[in-house]
Amino acid sequence: MKSAIIQRQYRAAALVNKKLFKPEYIGKMSFYLSALDEYIKQPHQQPSIGVILCKEKKNKVAEFSFRDFSKTMGVATYKTSTVLPAAYKGVLPDVETLKKLMD
């Protein structure tokens, strides 16, 4: 796993990986969420959520990995695009920024 993107506006941390989902990513995400809540979250905000984006995942492996964790996290696959939809400009990183994070 190479990168962590933290989006303060939505209080979400996202880990991006170009390969297959691994169970150990859950522990890393839990660590990042705890740090985000401790040092960045404002008193009026809800606890942070985590999204793990992977190129591939096996549903049972992901299911077993999340079973005993209490923090709000999820895993999803992704597809890349060369164009960021207008609704997401200024909210999400642009394509070039994401490419740099994933290299």
RAQUI-V553605 format. One line per field, one symbol per residue. ss: DSSP state (a for helix, b for strand, c for the rest). phi: phi as a letter, one per 20 degrees, with the letter a starting at -180 (. if undefined). Layout:
ss = ???
phi = ???
This chain:
ss = ccbbbbbaaacbbbbbbbbbcccaaaaaaaaaaaaaaaacccccccccbbbbbbbbccaaaaaaaaccccccbbbbbccccccccaaabccbccaaaaaaaac
phi = .dccdddfgdlcdcedcedfgcgffffffgffffffffddgegeefgfdccddcfbbdgfffgffegdeeffbbcbebcebeceggfdfnddffgfffgffee
